[in-house]
């Protein structure tokens, strides 16, 4: 009998071989140009750069791709990022953790329109509560970026941009229905003139969900019924240019969720959540020599727990933030300097000894091109009222040794500040904790040809002072800087057009090892799949479009001891659309076509075969 693990490895290998076959075949048979990499990105440098001029490994997902893939949620969309593993606790709206390049789930910084989001108590952003319908674009930068952004950017940075206007005036709406009594609706209006622009979008998403917990003993509670989820959201944007030098813009996003889960009288079985951001940006451009940008904003992460409708607890983070950045162009290079300020305030029924902290930081970056070489170097100093100061730095180098090939190399340090839970949670927190730190090195090669593009990156990250739990002989447990990890890996990405099909694929091989002393030494870090692969294929036939995605992930372990193994899996998604005219379109998506049963977190089910039918209107 062939083992389940062997079948999974063959699935991952099959997708990887498909990528390799595509890469080897396309020079002879490709028709036309693949994905355009000349779009402007900002996350990798905090300045506007074309994507193919950016030295860091990054993935960009634009609105056109979001509409083509028709993802049910943001975590589902992020599965296409090379080196990303998603752990989900039972379907739509349930807690979802992203492990990027094998680092911890709180080692990824998440920004919405330039504002840091997430919980200061748990240290993570609620990705499952950020609605896909409100997203215009996502930039995912992989690697250490604390030297530009500070805490949490050990594995990378995810920046989400909310909906932006593209034409002079465009009203839009959509309605959709699918399995598990899933219903979706959106409406919006946006416009752009010579000097001003605006956008307003609302969205509603509800589903009865699935039975999240499949084990009577493995979850916080067991209640064999459907665990539903509802999300209502609104985003608003506006901006105006006062001449050639001055412009200002305002943006806001609010998403309210109601999530049912299997819990207990202590942990609850329902959460009501709020994810909110609001900010303003003022920019002054002094010709071609300098640009000055002031950003001010606030974000809120709020979760209230209930048990059968009875209120239990509150965890809320209010984050005030501001930044001043100056970009100077001279000598063929760009000097960026700036100051960031963040104040976190926690409001909770849990009595934290400290409920507020302030972080101040100064940073500088130099970008220079000379001949076929490019250089990006940055340094940052963070001063935090909880743990003191931390200095990080990075250097990235690129060499275009032919017109089609670029070699890149980089080295960087990063850190993650302790959370309020780790510092002050009653009977567990340890105020003496220091930040977790990392050192990362990377070597990459990328090519851009007439038939398409490809990239290959290899990296190693060492993480020290990881925060773990230490228990005394009398079972008094508290947080302590005790753990270490080493992560090695490689990522492959390719995109092309073959026989009329747009093909995009990626594969990653990651070895995330526990380097702490003790019985768990050299074990695989929990909930990371060591092998992942993804292949997307899409084609248009006049007014029709069809597509398919195959996503494969190898086995993972759910605990530090590596005694609870979760099998690997491969899922296939199909999609089709028809445009009645430029404004009206109908889309059908069928996910997990072969009804694969699998888990990404122990005891929590994943949706089986699902479908969604959507009618969209957008004036052109």
N, C-alpha and C positions, 0 to 999 in steps of 0.2 A: 504494500500500500504506500502511495506517495504521501509524505507528511504535508500538513497544512503550511508549515514554514517553508518547505521546498517549493510548494506551489506559489507562495507569495514572492519568494526570491525570483522565481521565473517571471512573475508578473512585472516586478520592478526591472528585471533584466530585459524583458521584452520591450518595455517602453524605452529603456536606455538604448537598446540596439536599434529601435526604430529611429531614434534621434541620430545615431551614428550613421545609419543607412541613408537618412535624409541628407545629412551633411556630405556624405561621399557621392550621392547621386545628383545633387542639384546643379553642379557646374554644367552637366551635359543636357539637362532637361528643363531647367528653370525657365519660367516665362516672366520677365519683367523684374521690378524691384520689390523687395520685401519691406518690412516695417521701416518707416522713416525715423531715424534717430536724431534728427536735427531739431526736435522740439526743445524749448527752453525749460530748464530745471533749475531749482534754487536750493534744494535741501542739502546737497553734498558740499556746498561752499558758502551758503547764506548769501550768495550773489547769483545773478542770472548768467547761466552758461548753457550752451547747447549740450544735449545729452552725449553726443559723441566726443565732445571736448572734455567731458567730466572724467576724472581719473578713478573715482571710486566705483565699486561694483554696485549697480543699482537697477531697480525695476520700476518702470512707469506704467500705470494702468489709467488710461483716459476714459472719458465718458462713452466714446464710441465702443471701446472694448467691453465696458461694463454692460452696455445694452446688448452687445452681441452674446456675451457669456450668460447673461440673465441669472446671476447668482442670487441665492435666497437670502444671503447675509454677508456681512463684511468678513467674518472668519472664513466662510466658504470661498470668497473671492481671493483672500490672501493665501489660500492653498497653492496658488499658481506661482508664488514667489520661490525661487530656488533656495533650498536650505531651510525652508519653513516647515515646522511640524505643529499641527493644531491638536489640542486636547479639549474636547467638548463634553460637558456633563449632561448629555441627553437631548440634543436637538435645539430647536429655535429658542433664542432668548436665554439659554442656559449658560452658566459660566464657561467662558472659552479662554484658553491660554495659548499664546503663540511663543514657540521656542525657535529663535532665529539663529542659525548657524550653531545650534547645540547649546547656546547659552540659556540662562534661566528665563522664566517667563516675565520677570520684572527687570530684565536687562535690555529691554527695548523701549526707547523713548517714543511716545506717541504725541503728535502735534495736530491740532485742527486749526487751519488758517493761521499758522504760526504760534498758536497758544498751546502750552503744555496742558495735557489733560490726564486725569486718572485720580486714583485714591491715594492719599498720603498715609492711610492706615494699612492697606494691603500692598501698596506699591505698584499696582497694575491699573491699566486702563480697561474699562468695560467695553471691549471691542464689539461684543454681541449686541450692545444697545445703540451703536452708531448706525443709523439707517443708510443702506446703500443708495436709496433713491435721492438722498441729499448730497451725494458725492459727485463732484465734477472730475476729480483727478486724485490719484494717489502716487506719491513718490516714496519708494522704499530704498534706503541706502544701507548697505550691509558693511559691517565693520565698526571699529571703535571711533566714535565721534564726540566724546566728552570734551575734546579740545575746542569744539564749537558750541556745544549745547549743555555741557555739564553732566549731572547725574543721570544714570540709567542707560546711557548710550554705549553699552559694552558690545552688544550684538548688532546694534544698528538703530536707525531712526525711521519711523513711519510718519509721513506728513500727509494729512488728508485736507484737500481743498473742497469747500462746499460749492454748490452750483453757481456758475458764472454765466452771464449773458453772452451769446455769440452773434446775434443779429439785432437789427434795429428794434423790432417788436415781435414777440412770440409768446402767445398763450399756449398752454399745454395741459393735458390731463391723461390719466390712464386708469383703467380698471382691470382687475385680474381675479381669477378664482382657481383653486387647485385642491389637491388631496388634503386630508386632515382638516377639512373645513377652513381652508386658508383663503383669505380675501385681502386684496390690496387695492388701494386707490391713491392717486396723486393728483395734484392740481398746482399750476404755477403760472406766473407771468414774468417776463423779463424783457429788457430792452437796453439799447446802447445808442448814444448819440455821439456828436463830435467831441463833447467834453464830459458828459456824465453817463452813468449806467446804473441799473438797478435790477434786482431779482428777488422774487418772493415765491417760495415753494412750500407746500404742505404735503404730508404723506400719512397714510394710515395702513397698518399691517397687523393682521390678527390671524391666529391659528389655534386649533384645538391641540395641536402637538401630538406627541407620542408618549407612551409610558416611559419616563426618563430612566428610572432605576429598575434594573432587571434582577436584583438580588435581595432576598428578604433580610440578609444580614450585612451586606456590603456597603450600604449607603447610610446616611444619617437617619433615615427613616424609610419605610416601605409602604407605599400606597399604590396598588396596581390599577391606576387609572391614567387617563390622558393628562399631561401637564402642559397647559396652554400658555400662550404668550401674546401680548398686544403691545404695539409700539405706535405712538402718535408723535409726529415731529413737525417742526417748522424751521425754515432757514430764511434769512433776509440779508441782502447785500445792497450796498449803495456806494457810489463814489462820484467825485467831480474833480476835474482838472482846472485849476485856476491859472491859466496861461501855460507856458512851456515849462516853468520851473516848479510850481507847486501843485500837488494833488493830495487828496484825502479820501479815504474810504472807510466804511463802517461795515461790520459783518456780525451776524449772530446765528446761533444754532441752539435749539432746545428739543430734546427727545425725552418723552416720558414713557416708561415701560411698566407693564404688569406681568410678572413671571410666576408661574406655579411650579413647584418642585416637591420632591419627596423629602420631608424633613421630620421634625419632632416638635413637641411642645416647648423645647428649649431653642432649637434652631429655626423654627417656623416652617411653613410650607408655601409661603407667598412673599414675594419681594416687589415693592413699588419703587422704581428707580427714576432718577433724573440725571441726564447728561446735558450740560449747558455751557456754552461759550459765548462771549461777546467781547468785541474789541474795536479799536480804531487805529488807523495808521496815517501818519502825515509824512510826506516825502518831499524833500527839496533837492532839486538837481541843478548844480552850478555848472552848466554847460557839460562838456565832456570830461572835466577834471575831477569832479567830486559829486557824491550823492549822500545826503543825510536822511536817515529814516528814524522816526520815533514810533514805537509800538506800545500801546497800552491795552490791557485787557483783563478779563476775569473768567475763570472756569469753575464749574461746580460739579461735583460727583456726589450723588445722594442716594442712599439705599435705606428703605424702611422695611423691616421684617414683621410679618404677621403669621399667626397660627390660627387657621379657620376663622379669619377675619378679626382676631383679637391682636391688638398692637403688642409687639415684643421689644423692638430695639431700633436704634437709628445710628447710622454711620454716615457722616457728611464731611466732605472736604471743600472748603472755599479757597481758591487760589488766585490771589491778586498778582499781576505780573506786568513788567514794563521793560523796555529796552531801547537803547539809543545806539545806532550803528552808523558809521561813516565809511564810505568807500572812496578811495583816492586812486586815480589812474595816472601813472607817470612812469617813465623809464621803460615802457613796454610791459609793465606789470600792474597789478592791482593790490593795494594795501587796504585791508579791512580791519577796523578797530571798533570796539563796542563795549557796552556795559549792560548787563542783565540784572534784574532785580525780581525776586519771587518771594511772596509771603504765603505760607500754608497755614490754614487754621482749621482745626478739627472740632466738630461738634458731635457729641455722642452720649448715649446713656451710660456707656462704659467710662469709668473715671480714669482718664489719663493724667499722669502727674504734670505733663506739659502739653499744651494744646496749640502752640503756635511756634513757628520757626521762620527765620528769614535767611535767604541766600542772596549774596551779592557776588557778582563775578565780572571780571574784565578779561577780554580776549583780543587776540590779534592774529591776522592771517596774511600771508603773502602768496600771490599767484603770479607766475612768470612763465612765459614761453620764450625759448631761444632755439632757433633752428628747428630740428625735429624733436626737441625735448620740451617737456612741461613739468613744472614744479608747483606743489601746493604744500605749504608748511603753516602750522598753526599752534598756538599755545594759549592756555586759559588758566586762570586762578580763581577758584571758588572759595568764598568765605562763608561758612554756614554757622548759624548761632547754636546748632546742636553739637557739631563735631569738630569745628574749627576749619582749617584750610586744606585745600587739595589742589595740586597743580597737575595738569595733564597736557600732553602734546602729541602731535602727529606730523608725519611727513609722507607725501605721496609723490611719486615720480613716474613720468610716462615718456616713452621713446617711440616715435613713429619711424621705424627703421625701413619701412616701405610705404607706399601710398595706401596700401590695404591693411597693413598689420601694425599693431601697437603693443608694446610690452609695457607692463606697469608693475611697480613694486611699492610697498607701503609698510610703515611701522607706526603703531600708535598705542597710547595708554588711555585707560578709561576708568571710571569708578561708578559705584552705585551707593547712594546714601542709605543708611538704615531707615526703615519705615517707623512710623509711630507705634505700630504693633510690636515691632522688634525692640524698640527702645522703652516703651512705657506701658504695654498691656499688663494689667494686674496679674501678678504671680507668674509672669513669663518674661516681660521686658527687661532689658539690661541697658541702662543709660551709658555704660562704659564702652559700648560697641563703636568700632571704627568702620569707615566705608570699605566695601568690597572693591578690590582693584584688579585690573587686568593689563596684560601686555599682548599685543597681536601683531603678527607679521603676515604679509600676503604677497603673492606673486601671481600676475595675470597676463593673459595673452588674448587679444581680441582681433577679429578681422571683419572688414566691411568690403563686400565685393558686389559685382553686378548681379549675382544670384541671391544675395542676402547677407546676413550677419551672423556671427558666432562669437562666443566668449568662453574662456576657461580660466577659472581662478582656484588657486590652492592657498590654504591659510592654516595658521596655528594660533590658538589663543590660550594663554595661561591665566587662570583666575585665582587670586589669593584672598585670604580672609573672608571666604564665603561664610555667611551667617547660617549656622545650624543650631540644633538643640542639644544641650547637655543636661543629663539627669543625674542627680546625686543618688547614693545608695538608698536614700529614703524617698526617692521618686519626686524630688523637688526639681522641676525642669525649668530652664531658662535659656534665652538666646545667647550665643557666644560666637566669636570669630574663630571658627575651628576648621572649616573645610577648605579644600583646594581642588581645582579641576584643570585638566588639560584637554583641549578640543582641537582635533585635526580634521581637515576636510577638503573637499574639492567640489566645484560647481561647474556644470556645463550648460550653456544656453545656445539655442540656434533658432533662427527664423528665416523663412524663405517663401517662395511661391513655386509650386510644382504642379504642372498640368492643370493650372487654373485654381488650385487650392492654396489658401494662405495657411502656412504651417508654422507653428511656434511650439518649441519644446524646451524642457529643462530636465536636468538630473543632478542629484547631489549625493555625495557619499560623505558621511560625517561619523567621526569616532569620538564621542563625548565621554571622557573617563573621569571617574572619581579618583583624585590623587590624595585624599585624606588618609591619615593613618587609621588603622583599625580593621574591622572585619569587612568593611565595604570597599577597601582599597582596590583600585583598578576595575571596579564595577562600572557598568554603563549608567549614566545619569538618567533619572526616571523620565518617562513620557516622551522621549525623543526617538524618532525613527532614524536608524542609521542610513537607510537607503530610501530616497524619494525620487519620483519621476513624474513628469507631466507632459502630455502631448495634446495640443489643440489643433483642429483642422476645420477650416471654414471655406465656403465657396458660395458665390452668388450666381444665380441663373436668371438674369433679367430682374423681375420684381421679387423673385424668390431668393431666400438664402437658407443654407443648411450648415450644420456644424456638429462636431463631436469633441468631447474631451475625455481623456483617459488619465486618471490619477492613481498612482500606485505608491504604497508606503510599506517598508519592511516592518519586522517585528519591533516591539519596544517593551520595556519593563515599567511597571507601575510603582515600584518601590525601590528604595536604595539598595536593599539586599539582593535585588534581581531574582527574587523567588516567585514573583507574580508576572508572568509573561503575557503580553497581549499580542495576538497573531497579527501578521501583516494583512494587507488587503489591496484590492484594486477595484475601482469603480469606473463606470462608463456613463457619461451624460450626453444626451442628444438634444438638439435644438433646431428649430426651423422658424422662418418668418416670411411674411408676405406683405409687400407695400402696395396698398390699393392705389395710392398716389403719393407724392412727396410728403404729405402731411399725415396720412393715416397708415397705420401698420398693425398687424396682429402677429404675436409671437407665441410659440408653444415650446416649452422645455420639459424634458423628462430626465430626471436625475436618478442615479443609481439604477440604471435600466435593468440590470440582472439581479436586483433585490439582494445585494450582498449584505450579510449580517456581520457587523464588526464593532469593535469598541476602540476609542482613542483614550479613554479614561476608564479604569476598572469599574465594572458593574453598571456603567451607563451606556444605554443603547444609542445607536445612530439611526436616523430615518432610513427606511427601506426605499422601495421604488416610489417616487413622487412625481407629480406633473403640475404644471402651471400654465394657464392660458391667459394672455394679456392683450388688451386692445389699447393702443396708444395714439394720441393726436398731438402734433406739435407743428404750429404754423411756421412756415419757412420764410 
